[in-house]
Amino acid sequence: MTAATPDIDAFTRPYWDAAAEGHLLVRRCAACARVHHYPREFCPHCWSEDVAWERASGRATLYTWSVVHRNDLPPFGERVPYVAAVVDLAEGPRMMTEVVGVPEGELRIGMDLEVAFRPEGDVTVPVFGPASHG
């Protein structure tokens, strides 16, 4: 069984290349000015195709989470328990991710988080950890 890694194509390559350099990208629509994530070639709000990559601040707040105690898919099984989460990016959209570096008992809805990046084989994935208020 191979590791569960994203399929990278010509459209998503800028996102993954930026992650490898320590930057989180989102897509902004020029027609309605709204930001969206996950990356799509059109705006999910107004359907315009006039969308472009934009560097996100990396700031987020915790919307919800679940502690995963069992996952048989590589590489997740080696990390259990881990915190699967949804965060609200400062730019507006929600993003599915993993929260790292926060003990389970300290997780709180609305807590401040910031992006970090973890290598996963040939790809670097964004995860979120405690915000450094300074």
Backbone as a printed PyTorch tensor [residue, N CA C, xyz], in Angstrom:
tensor([[[  0.8520,  -1.1760,   0.0000],
         [  0.0000,   0.0000,   0.0000],
         [  0.9000,   1.2410,   0.0000]],

        [[  0.5620,   2.2220,  -0.8320],
         [  1.3630,   3.4410,  -0.9040],
         [  0.7620,   4.5100,  -0.0010]],

        [[  1.5710,   5.4890,   0.2980],
         [  1.1250,   6.5650,   1.1720],
         [  0.0330,   7.3900,   0.5010]],

        [[ -0.8820,   7.9160,   1.3120],
         [ -1.9520,   8.7760,   0.8110],
         [ -1.3830,  10.1750,   0.6250]],

        [[ -1.0300,  10.4960,  -0.6010],
         [ -0.4900,  11.8220,  -0.9130],
         [ -1.3430,  12.4520,  -2.0030]],

        [[ -1.3350,  13.7720,  -2.0900],
         [ -2.1840,  14.4390,  -3.0870],
         [ -1.6760,  14.1990,  -4.5060]],

        [[ -2.6170,  14.2360,  -5.4470],
         [ -2.2590,  14.2100,  -6.8590],
         [ -1.8950,  15.6370,  -7.2550]],

        [[ -0.7020,  15.8130,  -7.7630],
         [ -0.2430,  17.1350,  -8.1650],
         [ -0.2860,  17.2070,  -9.6810]],

        [[ -1.0020,  18.2160, -10.1930],
         [ -1.0750,  18.4100, -11.6360],
         [ -0.6330,  19.8360, -11.9560]],

        [[ -0.7170,  20.2080, -13.2120],
         [ -0.2450,  21.5350, -13.6310],
         [ -0.9970,  22.6470, -12.8910]],

        [[ -2.2830,  22.4430, -12.6280],
         [ -3.0600,  23.4710, -11.9360],
         [ -2.6460,  23.6220, -10.4770]],

        [[ -2.4720,  22.5050,  -9.7570],
         [ -2.1790,  22.5910,  -8.3250],
         [ -0.6890,  22.7230,  -8.0030]],

        [[  0.1770,  22.5570,  -8.9990],
         [  1.6160,  22.6320,  -8.7420],
         [  2.0300,  23.9310,  -8.0340]],

        [[  1.5250,  25.1200,  -8.3940],
         [  1.9270,  26.3340,  -7.6620],
         [  1.6260,  26.2470,  -6.1630]],

        [[  0.4940,  25.6310,  -5.8060],
         [  0.1250,  25.4700,  -4.3960],
         [  1.1580,  24.6300,  -3.6650]],

        [[  1.5050,  23.4760,  -4.2380],
         [  2.4420,  22.5610,  -3.5860],
         [  3.8710,  23.0900,  -3.6090]],

        [[  4.2470,  23.7880,  -4.6760],
         [  5.5810,  24.4090,  -4.7270],
         [  5.7080,  25.4800,  -3.6410]],

        [[  4.6490,  26.2770,  -3.4590],
         [  4.6610,  27.3100,  -2.4150],
         [  4.7430,  26.6680,  -1.0340]],

        [[  4.0000,  25.5890,  -0.8170],
         [  4.0460,  24.8970,   0.4790],
         [  5.4590,  24.4110,   0.7680]],

        [[  6.1410,  23.8980,  -0.2480],
         [  7.5120,  23.4240,  -0.0660],
         [  8.4470,  24.5630,   0.3260]],

        [[  8.0690,  25.7930,  -0.0350],
         [  8.8580,  26.9830,   0.3210],
         [  8.3580,  27.6460,   1.5970]],

        [[  7.3490,  27.0480,   2.2510],
         [  6.8360,  27.5860,   3.5070],
         [  5.7770,  28.6530,   3.3700]],

        [[  5.0040,  28.5980,   2.2790],
         [  3.9380,  29.5840,   2.0580],
         [  2.6290,  28.8790,   1.7450]],

        [[  1.5520,  29.3810,   2.3290],
         [  0.2150,  28.8680,   2.0620],
         [ -0.4480,  29.7530,   1.0210]],

        [[ -0.9790,  29.1420,  -0.0310],
         [ -1.6840,  29.8970,  -1.0660],
         [ -3.1810,  29.6310,  -0.9960]],

        [[ -3.9460,  30.6570,  -1.3610],
         [ -5.3900,  30.5530,  -1.5400],
         [ -5.6880,  31.1390,  -2.9190]],

        [[ -6.9300,  31.0550,  -3.3390],
         [ -7.3370,  31.6290,  -4.6210],
         [ -8.2790,  32.7980,  -4.3470]],

        [[ -8.0460,  33.9290,  -5.0420],
         [ -8.9330,  35.0970,  -4.9250],
         [ -9.5710,  35.3680,  -6.2790]],

        [[-10.8620,  35.6680,  -6.2300],
         [-11.6260,  35.9830,  -7.4270],
         [-11.5400,  37.4850,  -7.7200]],

        [[-11.1740,  37.8380,  -8.9290],
         [-11.1190,  39.2500,  -9.3150],
         [-12.5150,  39.8270,  -9.5200]],

        [[-13.4950,  38.9910,  -9.8390],
         [-14.8500,  39.4710, -10.1020],
         [-15.5960,  39.8490,  -8.8250]],

        [[-15.5110,  38.9940,  -7.7850],
         [-16.2680,  39.2660,  -6.5540],
         [-15.3660,  39.5230,  -5.3510]],

        [[-14.0530,  39.3810,  -5.5230],
         [-13.0300,  39.6540,  -4.5030],
         [-13.0020,  38.6420,  -3.3670]],

        [[-13.7910,  37.5740,  -3.4570],
         [-13.8050,  36.5810,  -2.3750],
         [-12.6760,  35.5780,  -2.5440]],

        [[-12.2210,  35.0780,  -1.4100],
         [-11.1490,  34.0870,  -1.3720],
         [-11.7730,  32.7140,  -1.1880]],

        [[-11.1690,  31.6980,  -1.8170],
         [-11.6470,  30.3360,  -1.5860],
         [-10.4780,  29.3730,  -1.4230]],

        [[-10.8050,  28.2800,  -0.7640],
         [ -9.8820,  27.1720,  -0.5840],
         [-10.7560,  25.9520,  -0.3840]],

        [[-10.5710,  24.9140,  -1.0080],
         [ -9.4740,  24.3290,  -1.7200],
         [ -9.3560,  24.9800,  -3.1040]],

        [[ -8.1770,  24.9280,  -3.6980],
         [ -7.9740,  25.5850,  -4.9980],
         [ -8.8570,  24.9980,  -6.0970]],

        [[ -9.5370,  25.9050,  -6.7960],
         [-10.3590,  25.5360,  -7.9550],
         [-10.0630,  26.5130,  -9.0820]],

        [[-10.3780,  26.1270, -10.2810],
         [-10.1020,  26.9720, -11.4440],
         [-11.1900,  28.0110, -11.6660]],

        [[-12.2160,  28.0080, -10.8340],
         [-13.3110,  28.9710, -10.9310],
         [-13.7120,  29.3770,  -9.5170]],

        [[-14.3910,  30.4850,  -9.3990],
         [-14.8580,  30.9510,  -8.0950],
         [-16.1250,  30.1910,  -7.7070]],

        [[-16.1410,  29.5540,  -6.5240],
         [-17.3440,  28.8290,  -6.1120],
         [-18.4640,  29.7550,  -5.6450]],

        [[-18.1840,  31.0600,  -5.5540],
         [-19.1880,  32.0220,  -5.0920],
         [-19.9460,  32.6540,  -6.2590]],

        [[-19.2090,  33.0450,  -7.3180],
         [-19.8690,  33.7170,  -8.4510],
         [-19.6080,  33.0190,  -9.7840]],

        [[-18.8430,  31.9430,  -9.7670],
         [-18.5430,  31.1060, -10.9380],
         [-17.5940,  31.7540, -11.9380]],

        [[-17.0160,  32.8910, -11.5950],
         [-16.0470,  33.5270, -12.4960],
         [-14.8030,  32.6570, -12.6250]],

        [[-14.1920,  32.6920, -13.7820],
         [-12.9300,  31.9950, -13.9880],
         [-11.7430,  32.9450, -13.8100]],

        [[-12.0270,  34.1900, -13.3950],
         [-10.9840,  35.1970, -13.1930],
         [-10.4600,  35.1020, -11.7560]],

        [[ -9.7590,  34.0100, -11.4750],
         [ -9.2200,  33.7630, -10.1410],
         [ -7.7070,  33.6070, -10.2290]],

        [[ -7.0300,  33.9670,  -9.1480],
         [ -5.5680,  33.9110,  -9.1440],
         [ -5.0630,  33.4700,  -7.7770]],

        [[ -3.8520,  32.9330,  -7.7680],
         [ -3.1970,  32.5370,  -6.5220],
         [ -2.8290,  33.7770,  -5.7240]],

        [[ -2.9120,  33.6540,  -4.4080],
         [ -2.5410,  34.7310,  -3.4960],
         [ -1.9500,  34.1050,  -2.2360]],

        [[ -0.8980,  34.7100,  -1.7140],
         [ -0.2940,  34.1920,  -0.4900],
         [ -1.1870,  34.5220,   0.6980]],

        [[ -1.5190,  33.5110,   1.4740],
         [ -2.3330,  33.6990,   2.6820],
         [ -1.4320,  34.1130,   3.8400]],

        [[ -2.0310,  34.7020,   4.8570],
         [ -1.2830,  35.1530,   6.0360],
         [ -0.7350,  33.9840,   6.8470]],

        [[ -1.4090,  32.8370,   6.7570],
         [ -1.0200,  31.6950,   7.5770],
         [ -1.7020,  31.6740,   8.9310]],

        [[ -2.5090,  32.6820,   9.2280],
         [ -3.2420,  32.7400,  10.4920],
         [ -4.6040,  32.0650,  10.3310]],

        [[ -5.0410,  31.4230,  11.4110],
         [ -6.3400,  30.7390,  11.3860],
         [ -6.8600,  30.5970,  12.8090]],

        [[ -8.1360,  30.2530,  12.9090],
         [ -8.7230,  29.8950,  14.1980],
         [ -9.3410,  28.5050,  14.0480]],

        [[ -9.3530,  27.7720,  15.1410],
         [ -9.8720,  26.4130,  15.1340],
         [-11.4000,  26.4410,  15.0800]],

        [[-11.9680,  25.7840,  14.0800],
         [-13.4160,  25.7110,  13.9310],
         [-13.9530,  24.4370,  14.5970]],

        [[-13.3430,  23.3060,  14.2840],
         [-13.7200,  22.0380,  14.8990],
         [-12.5850,  21.0480,  14.7390]],

        [[-12.6350,  19.9470,  15.5010],
         [-11.5860,  18.9440,  15.4040],
         [-12.1030,  17.6000,  15.8900]],

        [[-11.3340,  16.5780,  15.5670],
         [-11.5800,  15.2280,  16.0560],
         [-10.2290,  14.5640,  16.2600]],

        [[-10.0700,  13.8790,  17.3680],
         [ -8.8300,  13.1530,  17.6090],
         [ -8.9850,  11.7600,  16.9920]],

        [[ -8.1070,  11.4570,  16.0560],
         [ -8.1530,  10.1780,  15.3430],
         [ -7.2430,   9.1970,  16.0660]],

        [[ -7.8170,   8.1030,  16.5250],
         [ -7.0540,   7.0990,  17.2630],
         [ -6.7020,   5.8860,  16.4130]],

        [[ -7.3710,   5.7560,  15.2480],
         [ -7.0580,   4.6250,  14.3790],
         [ -7.2170,   5.0560,  12.9280]],

        [[ -6.1810,   4.7850,  12.1410],
         [ -6.2200,   5.0300,  10.7060],
         [ -5.2080,   4.0830,  10.0830]],

        [[ -5.6650,   3.1830,   9.2620],
         [ -4.7980,   2.1640,   8.6810],
         [ -4.0700,   2.6250,   7.4240]],

        [[ -4.3800,   3.8180,   6.9090],
         [ -3.7230,   4.3010,   5.6960],
         [ -2.3730,   4.9350,   6.0150]],

        [[ -1.3270,   4.5420,   5.2860],
         [ -0.0440,   5.2260,   5.4670],
         [ -0.1700,   6.6580,   4.9490]],

        [[  0.4540,   7.6370,   5.5330],
         [  1.3460,   7.5620,   6.6890],
         [  0.6320,   7.7920,   8.0130]],

        [[ -0.6970,   7.8470,   7.9850],
         [ -1.4620,   8.2560,   9.1620],
         [ -1.3620,   7.2810,  10.3260]],

        [[ -1.3260,   5.9820,  10.0380],
         [ -1.2840,   4.9810,  11.0940],
         [ -0.0910,   5.1370,  12.0150]],

        [[  1.0150,   5.6410,  11.4730],
         [  2.2210,   5.8360,  12.2830],
         [  2.0960,   7.0350,  13.2150]],

        [[  1.1040,   7.9070,  13.0020],
         [  0.9900,   9.1420,  13.7830],
         [ -0.1440,   9.1240,  14.7990]],

        [[ -0.9800,   8.1020,  14.8070],
         [ -2.1130,   8.1170,  15.7280],
         [ -1.6240,   8.1650,  17.1700]],

        [[ -2.3300,   8.8570,  18.0530],
         [ -3.4640,   9.7200,  17.7350],
         [ -3.0010,  11.0460,  17.1250]],

        [[ -3.8390,  11.6010,  16.2400],
         [ -3.5620,  12.9200,  15.6700],
         [ -4.8710,  13.6990,  15.6230]],

        [[ -4.7520,  15.0060,  15.4260],
         [ -5.9130,  15.8860,  15.4690],
         [ -6.2800,  16.3140,  14.0500]],

        [[ -7.3400,  15.7170,  13.5080],
         [ -7.9070,  16.1490,  12.2340],
         [ -8.7930,  17.3510,  12.5410]],

        [[ -8.6540,  18.4070,  11.7490],
         [ -9.3480,  19.6390,  12.1070],
         [ -9.8320,  20.4040,  10.8820]],

        [[-10.7370,  21.3240,  11.1490],
         [-11.1510,  22.3370,  10.1850],
         [-10.8260,  23.6720,  10.8350]],

        [[-10.1250,  24.5320,  10.0830],
         [ -9.7740,  25.8500,  10.5880],
         [-10.3930,  26.9160,   9.6960]],

        [[-10.6580,  28.0750,  10.3000],
         [-11.0940,  29.2430,   9.5470],
         [ -9.8570,  30.0790,   9.2680]],

        [[ -9.4740,  30.1670,   7.9970],
         [ -8.3300,  30.9960,   7.6320],
         [ -8.6780,  32.4650,   7.8610]],

        [[ -7.6880,  33.2740,   8.1940],
         [ -7.9140,  34.7050,   8.4190],
         [ -8.5430,  35.3640,   7.1920]],

        [[ -8.2630,  34.8200,   6.0130],
         [ -8.7970,  35.3710,   4.7680],
         [-10.2520,  34.9930,   4.5220]],

        [[-10.8040,  34.0770,   5.3480],
         [-12.2180,  33.7400,   5.2370],
         [-12.5650,  32.2860,   5.0320]],

        [[-11.9220,  31.5860,   4.1120],
         [-12.3610,  30.2120,   3.8660],
         [-11.9980,  29.2440,   4.9790]],

        [[-12.7120,  28.1360,   4.9910],
         [-12.3980,  27.0300,   5.8960],
         [-11.4850,  26.0530,   5.1810]],

        [[-10.6270,  25.3940,   5.9750],
         [ -9.6570,  24.4670,   5.4130],
         [ -9.5580,  23.2360,   6.2970]],

        [[ -9.5950,  22.0600,   5.6790],
         [ -9.3260,  20.8210,   6.4080],
         [ -7.8260,  20.6830,   6.5730]],

        [[ -7.3820,  20.2480,   7.7620],
         [ -5.9620,  20.1990,   8.0560],
         [ -5.7220,  19.2830,   9.2470]],

        [[ -4.5480,  19.3800,   9.7890],
         [ -4.1880,  18.6870,  11.0250],
         [ -3.6320,  19.7250,  11.9850]],

        [[ -3.9950,  19.6260,  13.2460],
         [ -3.4250,  20.4990,  14.2720],
         [ -2.3040,  19.7400,  14.9610]],

        [[ -1.1550,  20.3900,  15.0650],
         [  0.0230,  19.7810,  15.6800],
         [  0.5170,  20.6750,  16.8130]],

        [[  1.1730,  20.0720,  17.7850],
         [  1.8090,  20.8470,  18.8390],
         [  0.8780,  21.4030,  19.8900]],

        [[ -0.3720,  20.9370,  19.9290],
         [ -1.3270,  21.3880,  20.9410],
         [ -1.8650,  20.1400,  21.6390]],

        [[ -1.6360,  20.0120,  22.9450],
         [ -2.1940,  18.8540,  23.6620],
         [ -3.7140,  18.8160,  23.5390]],

        [[ -4.2590,  17.6160,  23.4350],
         [ -5.7010,  17.4410,  23.2220],
         [ -6.5370,  18.2440,  24.2130]],

        [[ -6.1530,  18.2580,  25.4610],
         [ -6.9120,  18.9660,  26.4880],
         [ -6.8720,  20.4760,  26.3650]],

        [[ -5.9910,  21.0130,  25.5300],
         [ -5.8870,  22.4660,  25.3460],
         [ -6.5730,  22.9610,  24.0820]],

        [[ -7.1110,  22.0580,  23.2810],
         [ -7.8140,  22.4580,  22.0630],
         [ -9.0940,  23.1880,  22.4230]],

        [[ -9.3340,  24.3140,  21.7770],
         [-10.5250,  25.1230,  22.0360],
         [-11.0210,  25.7180,  20.7250]],

        [[-12.3260,  25.6600,  20.5070],
         [-12.8960,  26.3240,  19.3390],
         [-12.5380,  27.7990,  19.4120]],

        [[-12.0830,  28.3330,  18.2910],
         [-11.7160,  29.7510,  18.2130],
         [-10.2790,  30.0390,  18.5950]],

        [[ -9.5230,  29.0120,  19.0190],
         [ -8.1340,  29.2850,  19.4010],
         [ -7.3230,  29.7110,  18.1830]],

        [[ -6.3580,  30.6010,  18.4190],
         [ -5.4980,  31.0930,  17.3550],
         [ -4.4720,  30.0440,  16.9620]],

        [[ -4.3250,  29.8540,  15.6550],
         [ -3.3680,  28.9060,  15.1040],
         [ -2.5860,  29.5880,  13.9860]],

        [[ -1.4590,  28.9830,  13.6230],
         [ -0.7430,  29.4630,  12.4460],
         [ -0.1810,  28.2770,  11.6890]],

        [[ -0.0090,  28.4910,  10.3960],
         [  0.4100,  27.4080,   9.5210],
         [  1.8580,  27.0100,   9.7850]],

        [[  2.1110,  25.7320,   9.6380],
         [  3.4550,  25.1560,   9.6370],
         [  3.4470,  24.1650,   8.4760]],

        [[  4.5930,  23.6650,   8.1200],
         [  4.6590,  22.7740,   6.9580],
         [  5.4340,  21.5220,   7.3120]],

        [[  4.8740,  20.3790,   6.9020],
         [  5.4800,  19.0910,   7.2270],
         [  5.7480,  18.3190,   5.9360]],

        [[  6.9980,  17.8840,   5.7360],
         [  7.2940,  17.0440,   4.5750],
         [  6.5940,  15.6830,   4.7060]],

        [[  5.9990,  15.2390,   3.6280],
         [  5.3430,  13.9230,   3.5460],
         [  5.8260,  13.2690,   2.2640]],

        [[  6.9610,  12.6430,   2.3030],
         [  7.5070,  12.0350,   1.0940],
         [  7.9330,  13.1120,   0.1140]],

        [[  7.3160,  13.1140,  -1.0700],
         [  7.6740,  14.0750,  -2.1240],
         [  6.8890,  15.3760,  -2.0500]],

        [[  6.0310,  15.5240,  -1.0530],
         [  5.1940,  16.7140,  -0.9570],
         [  5.3210,  17.3040,   0.4450]],

        [[  5.0860,  18.6060,   0.5550],
         [  5.0620,  19.2870,   1.8490],
         [  3.6330,  19.7440,   2.0960]],

        [[  3.0650,  19.3590,   3.2400],
         [  1.6650,  19.6620,   3.5160],
         [  1.5400,  20.7240,   4.6110]],

        [[  0.5560,  21.6110,   4.4530],
         [  0.3020,  22.5880,   5.5060],
         [ -0.4340,  21.9350,   6.6730]],

        [[  0.0410,  22.2080,   7.8770],
         [ -0.6100,  21.8120,   9.1200],
         [ -0.6830,  23.0850,   9.9720]],

        [[ -1.4000,  23.0450,  11.0710],
         [ -1.5290,  24.2400,  11.8950],
         [ -1.1390,  23.9240,  13.3280]],

        [[ -0.4320,  24.8590,  13.9370],
         [  0.0030,  24.7400,  15.3190],
         [ -0.3410,  26.0070,  16.0750]],

        [[  0.0720,  26.0700,  17.3440],
         [ -0.2530,  27.2480,  18.1590],
         [  0.3500,  28.5050,  17.5670]],

        [[ -0.4100,  29.5890,  17.6440],
         [  0.0550,  30.8780,  17.1290],
         [  1.1300,  31.4180,  18.0450]],

        [[  2.1600,  31.9900,  17.4620],
         [  3.2080,  32.6450,  18.2280],
         [  2.8690,  34.1250,  18.3130]],

        [[  2.3160,  34.5270,  19.4130],
         [  1.8480,  35.9180,  19.5750],
         [  3.0120,  36.8460,  19.8200]],

        [[  3.8570,  37.0370,  18.8460],
         [  4.9400,  37.9330,  19.1340],
         [  5.6620,  38.2550,  17.9280]]])
